[in-house]
Structures are given as C-alpha cells and as structure tokens.
Amino acid sequence: MAKYDKGDLERRMKGAIDALKHDLSGLRTGRANTALLEPIMVTVYGANTPITQVATISAPEPRMLSVQVWDKSNIGPVEKAIRSAGLGLNPINDGNTLRLPIPDLTEERRKELAKLASSYAEKARVAVRNVRRDGIENLKADEKKKEISEDERKRGETEVQKLTDDIIKQLDEEFGRKEKEILGK
C-alpha cells in the first residue's frame, strides 16, 4: 500500500493556512477581541493547557478584556501566561477575574504586533515544510518498496514542492495583509 497521498498533504498544508488566519485574527488593530488570548497556553496541573480551557474570556468594553478563571488556584499561572505571551497586556487581578485594559496602538506597539504576526507566519511556514518533508519521505518509502518507479518519485517530489511553494505564497499574502493592517499602511 502506497504511503504517499497528495490529497492528505494538501489538506494538512491548507490546515497551516487556516491556523495562521486564526492566529492573526487574534491580533487586534483597534479594539478588544477575545481571539487575542486564544493562542496563550497556561501551565496548570503540570500540563500546558489552552487558556480557553481554564477560563472564560469576554470583552465587556471595547478596550477591555475580562478573563474569568474557573479555579481560583489557577489565577497566578493564567496571569503569568498572559504577561509572558508578548502581547503587551498587564492583567489587573480582581479576585477570580483578571481585567486586561487594551493599550492604545502606539508606533512601538504596532511594531510589536507586526513582529508577533511574523512569528505566527514563520510557525506556519515551518509546519508546511514539515508536511513537505513527510510527503517526500513517503515517496521515497514507496520507491524503496518498489510500489513506484524512480521517475514517479521524482514527479511526485516536484508536485510536492510546487504545492509547498503555492501554500507558502498564500501564507505570505495572509501575513502581508495583516502586517499592512497592523502598521496602518
């Protein structure tokens, strides 16, 4: 049974685009957005857990986020995770709730957000390159098992590389749009 499946590779690579769009949607450019905190991982009970699994996030005001932590013992780790996420937010502790005033977008803040968007885009590019590597390894394994010829493997590798280039171009376009939006250009 051949391991190489072009449809699966394409699905996985397009998943990287969807993940990037989701991450970029959390970078606000003007107002509070609950998606801003979704990528944050909190270390609770000895495991890294998404913040959405330990707290409820809401936006009660246009420039304020509220994080209602379900277990009072997790407030410290949640607060620490928010501070260290690189989003430039300073939580205010109100018992079981953390209030997060959203700062005005200064030029420095815009550059920080653009840098964060760039790191999200690079993470997505790495994911796509890992999928490419898997596809090429599957082609080589199929050739080794004599399920495909050397020519078919080379054609497959060319296909995989073309798909990778197309997906990375789409990732770069998504990042470019968000960067322009953040920097106000």
C-alpha positions in Angstrom: 0.0 0.0 0.0 1.5 3.3 -1.1 2.1 5.8 1.7 2.1 8.9 -0.5 -1.2 10.7 -0.6 -1.3 14.1 -2.3 -4.8 14.9 -1.0 -3.7 14.4 2.6 -0.6 16.6 2.1 -2.7 19.3 0.6 -5.2 19.1 3.4 -2.5 19.3 6.0 -0.8 22.3 4.3 -4.1 24.1 4.0 -4.6 23.5 7.7 -1.5 25.6 8.2 -3.2 28.5 6.4 -6.3 28.1 8.5 -4.2 28.1 11.7 -2.4 31.2 10.6 -5.6 33.0 9.8 -6.9 32.0 13.2 -3.8 33.3 15.0 -3.7 36.5 13.0 -7.4 37.2 13.8 -6.4 37.4 17.4 -4.0 40.3 16.8 -6.2 43.3 17.3 -5.7 46.5 15.5 -8.2 48.8 17.2 -10.4 47.1 19.8 -10.6 44.3 22.3 -11.1 40.8 20.7 -11.3 37.6 22.7 -9.4 35.8 20.0 -6.4 37.8 21.1 -5.9 35.5 24.1 -6.7 32.2 22.4 -3.2 31.2 21.4 -2.0 31.5 25.0 -1.0 28.3 26.8 -1.2 28.1 30.6 0.8 25.7 32.7 -1.8 24.2 35.2 -1.8 20.9 36.9 1.6 20.1 35.4 0.4 20.4 31.7 0.3 23.1 29.1 -3.4 23.9 28.6 -5.1 26.5 26.3 -6.3 29.5 28.3 -9.9 28.8 27.0 -9.9 25.5 28.9 -9.2 27.1 32.3 -11.1 30.4 32.0 -13.9 32.3 30.2 -12.8 35.2 28.1 -15.1 38.1 27.3 -14.9 41.7 26.0 -17.2 43.7 28.3 -16.0 47.0 26.9 -14.4 48.0 23.5 -11.0 48.5 25.2 -11.1 45.9 28.0 -10.9 42.1 28.1 -12.1 40.1 31.1 -10.7 36.6 32.0 -12.9 34.7 34.5 -10.7 31.9 35.9 -12.7 28.9 36.9 -10.4 27.6 39.6 -9.0 30.3 41.9 -5.7 28.4 42.3 -5.1 29.0 38.6 -5.2 32.8 38.7 -1.4 33.1 39.2 -0.4 30.8 36.3 -3.0 32.5 34.0 -1.8 35.9 34.9 1.8 34.8 34.3 1.0 33.3 30.9 -0.8 36.5 29.8 2.2 38.7 30.8 4.7 36.4 29.1 2.7 36.0 25.9 4.3 39.0 24.3 1.0 40.8 23.7 1.9 43.8 25.9 -1.0 43.3 28.2 -0.9 43.8 32.0 -3.6 41.9 33.9 -5.3 43.6 36.9 -6.4 40.9 39.4 -9.9 41.2 40.8 -10.3 38.0 42.8 -11.4 35.4 40.3 -11.3 37.8 37.4 -8.4 39.3 35.5 -9.1 42.6 33.8 -7.0 43.4 30.8 -7.1 47.1 29.6 -6.1 47.2 26.0 -3.4 49.9 25.4 -3.6 52.4 22.6 -1.8 51.4 19.5 1.4 53.4 19.6 4.0 53.0 16.8 6.1 50.8 19.2 3.0 48.6 19.9 2.3 48.3 16.2 5.8 47.1 15.6 5.5 44.5 18.5 2.2 43.2 16.9 3.8 43.0 13.5 6.7 41.1 15.0 4.3 38.7 16.7 2.4 38.3 13.4 5.7 37.5 11.7 6.4 34.8 14.3 3.0 33.2 13.6 3.7 33.2 9.9 7.1 31.6 10.4 5.5 28.9 12.6 3.0 28.2 9.8 5.8 28.0 7.2 7.7 25.5 9.3 4.5 23.4 9.6 4.2 23.4 5.8 7.8 22.4 5.3 7.4 19.6 7.8 4.4 18.3 5.7 6.6 18.6 2.6 9.3 16.5 4.3 6.7 13.9 5.3 5.4 13.7 1.7 8.9 13.3 0.2 9.8 10.6 2.8 6.6 8.7 1.9 7.5 8.9 -1.8 11.0 7.5 -1.0 9.5 4.7 1.1 7.1 3.8 -1.7 10.0 3.7 -4.2 12.0 1.6 -1.8 9.1 -0.9 -1.5 9.0 -0.9 -5.4 5.5 0.5 -5.4 6.5 3.4 -7.6 9.4 3.9 -10.0 12.2 6.5 -9.6 10.6 8.7 -12.3 7.3 8.6 -10.4 9.1 9.5 -7.2 10.8 12.5 -8.9 7.5 13.6 -10.4 5.9 13.3 -7.0 8.6 15.3 -5.4 8.2 18.1 -8.0 4.4 18.1 -7.3 5.0 18.3 -3.5 7.5 21.2 -4.0 5.1 23.1 -6.2 2.3 22.6 -3.7 4.6 23.8 -0.9 5.6 26.9 -2.9 1.9 27.7 -3.6 0.9 27.3 0.1 3.8 29.4 1.4 2.9 32.1 -1.1 -0.6 32.1 0.3 0.8 32.3 3.9 3.0 35.2 2.9 0.0 37.0 1.4 -2.1 36.5 4.6 0.8 37.8 6.7 1.3 40.8 4.3 -2.3 41.8 4.6 -2.3 41.6 8.4 1.0 43.5 8.6 -0.4 46.3 6.5 -3.5 46.4 8.7 -1.3 46.5 11.9 1.1 49.1 10.7 -1.7 51.2 9.2 -0.2 51.4 5.7 
